[in-house]
Amino acid sequence: MDGRTYKYKLDFYYKSVIVYMSFLIIYVIINGEFFAKEFSDLYKDPIIYISMLFILLTLFVLLKNTIRAKEIIFEDDKFIIKNRFGQREILFSEILLIRFSREKRYGSNRKGNVRRVRMRLTDRKRYLRIRLSEFWDEKKLIQEFNNVAKLISTRTND
């Protein structure tokens, strides 16, 4: 395919696993060195179990998203939402409306960056929602959807 491809970001999960693992290692070292009389005392510590639960859950989500391998591919007349198990092609002619959602910044009434795209499609009752911050090259992806929105608005004005 000669389309423009935007892949799903996984760096948040990698960073989370590293932070949780480093916390667990530092906690075990400090607790084992200064507070535990024997190494077997660490098995009874609930903080270790909770941090291991966080690590396992984050690893599970990371593995799940790695296996899925989500992508958005833009072509001249359509875009494709694709994962490892299937894909959905959405023609620009099927899109009735595109809305961009923004998040409010805390402490002021100004709006933040574009976070989500909602699209009304001809064959779907609900909006199709895409969270843009989950994909690499977020600014280029916003520009792609802006171009599609301009194309839709010129089509409806004609």
N, C-alpha and C positions, 0 to 999 in steps of 0.2 A: 504494500500500500504506500502511496506517496503522500498521505495525509500528515498533518501535524499532530504529534502524539504527546499527550500529557499523562505521566504515570503517577500512581498513588504514592504519597510520602509515607515512609516508615521510620523516619529518623526520630520521631517523638517516642516511639516504642523502644528503640535502641537506647536512647538516652535515659528513659525511665528504668529499664533493666539495669543499666550501669549505675544509676543513682541508688536504686534499691539494693543491689549487690554490694556496693561500697559501704552503704549504711550497715548492712548485715555483717560484713567483715570487720568493720571498725567497732561495731557494738560487741561482737563476740570477742575481739581482742581486748578491748577495754574491760568488759565485764569478766572475762576469764582471767585476766591478769590481776585485777584489783579486788574484785568482789567475790568470785567463786572460789570455794575451797578446793573443789575437784572439778575436773572437766565434765563429769556426769551431772553436775549441778546445772550446766547450761541447757540440758535437755528439758528441764522443768520450767524454763523461762518462756512466758507467753509472747513476749515481744519478738523473740526469734521465730516463733510459729506464725505470727501475724506478718512479719516481713517476708518470710518464705512464701506465704500465701499470696502476697502482692507480687512477688517475683514470678511465681507460677502462673498467676492470672495474666500478667503482662506478657509473659512468654507465649501463653496460649493465644492471646489476641494477636501478637506479632506473627506467630506461625499461621494463624487463620488468614490474616491479611496478606502474608507472603504467598500463600497458596492461591488465594483469589486473584492476585495480580491485576487490580483494576486499572483501566486506562480509559481516556477519552481521546478519540481520534477525529479530527476535523478534516473534512474533504470539501470540495467545491459546493455541493448541493445538499450535504447532510453531515451529521456527526454521529459517531458510533460510541456507545457506552459498552465497554467490553471487559469481561473478566475471563479467567481460565476456563470456565464452564459454559460460557455462552456470550452472546452479544445482542444488542438492540440497536438497530439503525433508526435514526430519527431524521426524516427529511425536513428541510427548512419549510417546505410547504405545509407540513403537518402542524407547525407551531402557530398558535393563535395569538399568544401573548407571552412576553418575557418581562419579569420583574426582578429587580436587584434588591436584596435585603441588606441592611446595614445594621451595625451594632452601635449603640450609644457609648460614648466615652464616659467614664465615671468622672464626676466633678464638673461637668459642663453639659450644655445642651447640644453641642455639636455632634455630628454623626461621624462614625469611624469609617474604616475601609469596607469595601464590598465583601461580604462573607458568603452569601448564598445567592443562587440563581433559581428562581421559580419559573416554570414554563407551563402554560396551559396548552395541552395537545388536543387534537381533534378526536382521537379515539380513547381518551382517558378522562375520567371524571375528576380525579384529584390532580393537583399540580405535581409536576416532576421537579424534585428538589435536588440540587447539586451543591454541595459545600465546596467552594473553590479553594479554601485553605488546605484541603486534604490532598491537593495535587501540586506537583512541582511546577515552577514558572507560573505562579499565581497571577502575576500582572499580565503576562501574555494570554493566559486563559481568560481573564476578564476582557481583554481586548477582543479576543475571538467572539465571546458572547455579545459584546457591544456591537461588533460588525453584524452578527446575526440579528440583533435587535433592530439595527438600522435597516437591514434588508426586510424585516417583517413590517416595520412601520411604513416603508415606501410601498410595500405590496398592499397594505390595507388602505393607504391614501389614494391609490390609483383606482 
